């Protein structure tokens, strides 16, 4: 059985981030036309189609802006830092911290 192409495969072939691939399919106005076209061509070449399950899950996730910012800021600092920062934000959102 051949593995289904994933968003990372498209990103690697197109020379862009996974976020850029997501934008190409979901918010194309965030990309310039040349980048979008390169991503869509890579997706076509690989036979990539966005996962309907992933799309539904993403639509269900209504994370507060602070949590999303903390995740993005912490991502480059290592998993432990990210986990700690996210835990702080989750506690703040949940009202457990002042």
N, CA, C and O of each residue as an XYZ file, in Angstrom:
392
protein
N       0.844     -1.182      0.000
C       0.000      0.000      0.000
C       0.894      1.252      0.000
O       1.808      1.365      0.817
N       0.629      2.168     -0.900
C       1.399      3.403     -1.010
C       0.847      4.421     -0.009
O      -0.365      4.612      0.099
N       1.760      5.068      0.719
C       1.336      6.063      1.711
C       0.725      7.276      1.019
O       1.190      7.722     -0.030
N      -0.303      7.781      1.626
C      -0.957      8.983      1.112
C      -0.029     10.173      1.324
O       0.532     10.325      2.409
N       0.145     11.030      0.303
C       0.997     12.215      0.496
C       0.411     13.124      1.565
O      -0.804     13.293      1.674
N       1.310     13.701      2.346
C       0.894     14.559      3.453
C       1.334     15.989      3.178
O       2.102     16.252      2.253
N       0.837     16.902      3.995
C       1.124     18.322      3.814
C       2.630     18.601      3.850
O       3.119     19.471      3.128
N       3.360     17.869      4.685
C       4.812     18.033      4.756
C       5.509     17.642      3.467
O       6.516     18.247      3.099
N       4.987     16.643      2.780
C       5.554     16.226      1.494
C       5.408     17.338      0.459
O       6.332     17.619     -0.304
N       4.238     17.960      0.447
C       3.985     19.068     -0.485
C       4.907     20.236     -0.151
O       5.501     20.843     -1.043
N       5.022     20.547      1.140
C       5.876     21.657      1.568
C       7.321     21.434      1.137
O       7.973     22.344      0.624
N       7.811     20.225      1.347
C       9.196     19.928      0.982
C       9.415     20.061     -0.525
O      10.397     20.665     -0.956
N       8.517     19.507     -1.322
C       8.656     19.579     -2.777
C       8.569     21.014     -3.285
O       9.291     21.393     -4.207
N       7.691     21.809     -2.689
C       7.501     23.201     -3.128
C       8.532     24.145     -2.512
O       8.667     25.287     -2.953
N       9.259     23.677     -1.497
C      10.256     24.524     -0.846
C       9.636     25.599      0.039
O      10.138     26.720      0.118
N       8.535     25.243      0.706
C       7.831     26.180      1.572
C       7.511     25.494      2.904
O       7.813     24.315      3.091
N       6.902     26.236      3.818
C       6.489     25.670      5.098
C       5.136     24.961      4.956
O       4.417     25.151      3.975
N       4.813     24.145      5.956
C       3.497     23.511      5.981
C       2.402     24.570      6.118
O       1.299     24.399      5.599
N       2.708     25.649      6.811
C       1.735     26.737      6.940
C       1.397     27.324      5.578
O       0.235     27.612      5.291
N       2.415     27.501      4.739
C       2.176     28.038      3.394
C       1.293     27.100      2.584
O       0.426     27.554      1.836
N       1.507     25.792      2.728
C       0.661     24.829      2.020
C      -0.782     24.952      2.506
O      -1.718     24.946      1.707
N      -0.950     25.063      3.811
C      -2.296     25.238      4.361
C      -2.951     26.501      3.804
O      -4.116     26.481      3.408
N      -2.197     27.591      3.777
C      -2.726     28.830      3.212
C      -3.141     28.647      1.754
O      -4.175     29.170      1.335
N      -2.354     27.919      0.986
C      -2.669     27.735     -0.432
C      -4.046     27.102     -0.624
O      -4.755     27.413     -1.581
N      -4.414     26.213      0.298
C      -5.700     25.529      0.176
C      -6.837     26.226      0.920
O      -7.997     26.127      0.522
N      -6.504     26.929      1.997
C      -7.556     27.467      2.853
C      -7.684     28.990      2.854
O      -8.781     29.524      3.016
N      -6.574     29.678      2.676
C      -6.573     31.146      2.683
C      -5.578     31.646      1.636
O      -4.575     32.268      1.987
N      -5.841     31.384      0.367
C      -4.876     31.705     -0.686
C      -4.514     33.180     -0.789
O      -3.474     33.527     -1.349
N      -5.361     34.045     -0.257
C      -5.066     35.483     -0.310
C      -3.842     35.842      0.521
O      -3.308     36.942      0.377
N      -3.386     34.941      1.386
C      -2.200     35.194      2.210
C      -0.889     34.920      1.465
O       0.188     35.177      2.003
N      -0.967     34.410      0.256
C       0.234     34.060     -0.511
C       0.273     34.839     -1.821
O      -0.762     35.207     -2.375
N       1.491     35.081     -2.303
C       1.564     35.670     -3.632
C       1.253     34.573     -4.658
O       1.366     33.385     -4.356
N       0.874     34.968     -5.836
C       0.399     34.027     -6.853
C       1.457     33.002     -7.239
O       1.127     31.834     -7.447
N       2.714     33.408     -7.338
C       3.772     32.480     -7.738
C       3.955     31.375     -6.702
O       4.106     30.206     -7.056
N       3.942     31.744     -5.433
C       4.087     30.748     -4.367
C       2.894     29.806     -4.348
O       3.056     28.589     -4.256
N       1.698     30.368     -4.435
C       0.489     29.545     -4.448
C       0.517     28.570     -5.619
O       0.201     27.392     -5.449
N       0.890     29.043     -6.802
C       0.940     28.179     -7.982
C       1.967     27.065     -7.820
O       1.724     25.932     -8.234
N       3.124     27.384     -7.213
C       4.170     26.379     -6.986
C       3.664     25.296     -6.015
O       3.923     24.109     -6.211
N       2.957     25.714     -4.991
C       2.414     24.764     -4.014
C       1.356     23.876     -4.662
O       1.370     22.658     -4.484
N       0.453     24.476     -5.403
C      -0.610     23.697     -6.039
C      -0.049     22.730     -7.081
O      -0.574     21.630     -7.254
N       1.012     23.135     -7.771
C       1.656     22.232     -8.731
C       2.313     21.050     -8.012
O       2.233     19.914     -8.478
N       2.960     21.323     -6.881
C       3.573     20.247     -6.095
C       2.504     19.289     -5.582
O       2.679     18.071     -5.619
N       1.396     19.849     -5.103
C       0.298     19.018     -4.607
C      -0.253     18.127     -5.713
O      -0.520     16.945     -5.500
N      -0.418     18.702     -6.876
C      -0.918     17.930     -8.027
C       0.060     16.823     -8.396
O      -0.345     15.689     -8.652
N       1.346     17.155     -8.424
C       2.376     16.175     -8.783
C       2.360     14.986     -7.815
O       2.547     13.842     -8.229
N       2.139     15.260     -6.541
C       2.137     14.204     -5.531
C       0.787     13.509     -5.379
O       0.695     12.446     -4.765
N      -0.252     14.111     -5.939
C      -1.599     13.574     -5.751
C      -2.160     13.911     -4.384
O      -2.999     13.181     -3.855
N      -1.701     15.013     -3.809
C      -2.141     15.434     -2.481
C      -3.525     16.050     -2.534
O      -3.838     16.840     -3.425
N      -4.339     15.680     -1.576
C      -5.640     16.300     -1.356
C      -5.752     16.552      0.139
O      -5.416     15.671      0.929
N      -6.217     17.736      0.554
C      -6.376     17.996      1.988
C      -7.293     16.959      2.635
O      -8.289     16.541      2.044
N      -6.947     16.556      3.839
C      -7.733     15.577      4.575
C      -9.025     16.215      5.088
O      -8.975     17.212      5.808
N     -10.173     15.656      4.728
C     -11.425     16.215      5.233
C     -11.530     16.090      6.756
O     -12.146     16.938      7.402
N     -10.940     15.051      7.329
C     -10.968     14.882      8.783
C     -10.151     15.980      9.445
O     -10.597     16.586     10.419
N      -8.951     16.239      8.921
C      -8.113     17.297      9.485
C      -8.803     18.650      9.370
O      -8.725     19.468     10.286
N      -9.463     18.884      8.272
C     -10.181     20.155      8.093
C     -11.292     20.304      9.124
O     -11.481     21.385      9.682
N     -12.031     19.223      9.383
C     -13.101     19.289     10.376
C     -12.538     19.514     11.772
O     -13.083     20.301     12.546
N     -11.449     18.824     12.094
C     -10.834     19.011     13.405
C     -10.338     20.441     13.575
O     -10.530     21.050     14.627
N      -9.705     20.970     12.543
C      -9.208     22.344     12.617
C     -10.351     23.329     12.822
O     -10.212     24.309     13.553
N     -11.473     23.065     12.178
C     -12.627     23.952     12.319
C     -13.207     23.897     13.730
O     -13.770     24.881     14.211
N     -13.071     22.755     14.389
C     -13.599     22.602     15.741
C     -12.720     23.273     16.795
O     -13.187     23.606     17.884
N     -11.454     23.464     16.464
C     -10.519     24.028     17.424
C     -10.649     25.547     17.447
O     -10.259     26.229     16.500
N     -11.187     26.052     18.511
C     -11.379     27.486     18.659
C     -10.492     27.951     19.808
O     -10.980     28.331     20.872
N      -9.178     27.915     19.575
C      -8.228     28.267     20.607
C      -8.198     29.759     20.809
O      -8.267     30.515     19.840
N      -8.095     30.206     22.053
C      -7.933     31.640     22.302
C      -6.654     32.154     21.645
O      -5.678     31.418     21.501
N      -6.673     33.413     21.253
C      -5.524     34.006     20.584
C      -4.250     33.898     21.407
O      -3.176     33.664     20.853
N      -4.355     34.063     22.717
C      -3.168     33.985     23.572
C      -2.516     32.616     23.497
O      -1.290     32.511     23.472
N      -3.325     31.570     23.462
C      -2.797     30.216     23.386
C      -2.085     30.006     22.054
O      -1.011     29.404     22.012
N      -2.666     30.489     20.982
C      -2.042     30.352     19.672
C      -0.725     31.121     19.612
O       0.256     30.622     19.058
N      -0.691     32.327     20.174
C       0.548     33.110     20.178
C       1.622     32.426     21.010
O       2.789     32.411     20.618
N       1.248     31.864     22.146
C       2.220     31.181     22.997
C       2.790     29.961     22.288
O       3.987     29.690     22.378
N       1.952     29.240     21.597
C       2.418     28.058     20.870
C       3.408     28.463     19.782
O       4.441     27.818     19.607
N       3.096     29.521     19.058
C       3.992     29.973     17.993
C       5.301     30.492     18.557
O       6.363     30.205     18.006
N       5.250     31.245     19.638
C       6.460     31.814     20.235
C       7.334     30.741     20.853
O       8.560     30.828     20.793
N       6.727     29.745     21.437
C       7.487     28.723     22.149
C       8.032     27.648     21.222
O       8.969     26.941     21.592
N       7.479     27.511     20.049
C       7.857     26.422     19.167
C       9.334     26.316     18.881
O       9.862     25.209     18.773
N      10.014     27.437     18.755
C      11.433     27.422     18.418
C      12.317     27.243     19.637
O      13.534     27.134     19.488
N      11.763     27.209     20.819
C      12.564     27.153     22.043
C      12.627     25.772     22.669
O      13.145     25.632     23.777
N      12.137     24.787     22.022
C      12.203     23.436     22.559
C      10.894     22.990     23.171
O      10.061     23.804     23.568
N      10.734     21.705     23.236
C       9.468     21.137     23.689
C       9.138     21.445     25.142
O       7.983     21.724     25.465
N      10.119     21.401     26.012
C       9.843     21.667     27.419
C       9.382     23.096     27.627
O       8.384     23.337     28.307
N      10.109     24.055     27.041
C       9.701     25.455     27.142
C       8.296     25.643     26.588
O       7.473     26.339     27.182
N       8.032     25.022     25.455
C       6.718     25.159     24.833
C       5.634     24.606     25.747
O       4.586     25.227     25.923
N       5.884     23.457     26.320
C       4.888     22.840     27.197
C       4.636     23.716     28.421
O       3.491     23.892     28.838
N       5.695     24.259     28.987
C       5.542     25.108     30.164
C       4.776     26.383     29.829
O       3.880     26.783     30.573
N       5.119     27.017     28.724
C       4.435     28.253     28.345
C       2.969     27.989     28.023
O       2.093     28.770     28.395
N       2.709     26.886     27.330
C       1.323     26.553     27.007
C       0.527     26.241     28.273
O      -0.639     26.620     28.385
N       1.151     25.555     29.218
C       0.463     25.258     30.476
C       0.092     26.553     31.194
O      -1.008     26.670     31.733
N       1.005     27.525     31.203
C       0.711     28.814     31.828
C      -0.477     29.490     31.156
O      -1.370     30.003     31.832
N      -0.487     29.492     29.847
C      -1.579     30.150     29.123
C      -2.894     29.421     29.356
O      -3.934     30.052     29.540
N      -2.849     28.096     29.348
C      -4.074     27.326     29.585
C      -4.621     27.634     30.971
O      -5.828     27.803     31.141
N      -3.734     27.707     31.968
C      -4.181     28.043     33.318
C      -4.780     29.443     33.368
O      -5.785     29.664     34.043
N      -4.176     30.382     32.665
C      -4.706     31.739     32.633
C      -6.079     31.767     31.980
O      -7.005     32.407     32.478
N      -6.197     31.070     30.866
C      -7.479     31.030     30.150
C      -8.546     30.369     31.008
O      -9.709     30.771     30.986
N      -8.150     29.365     31.753
C      -9.097     28.647     32.593
C      -9.426     29.416     33.877
O     -10.305     29.008     34.637
N      -8.729     30.517     34.114
C      -9.014     31.334     35.279
C      -8.365     30.845     36.562
O      -8.758     31.253     37.655
N      -7.378     29.977     36.434
C      -6.719     29.448     37.628
C      -5.630     30.356     38.144
O      -5.201     30.219     39.289
N      -5.164     31.303     37.303
C      -4.128     32.244     37.703
C      -4.706     33.653     37.685
O      -5.644     33.950     36.945
N      -4.129     34.503     38.509
C      -4.575     35.904     38.534
C      -4.066     36.651     37.346
O      -4.342     37.842     37.201
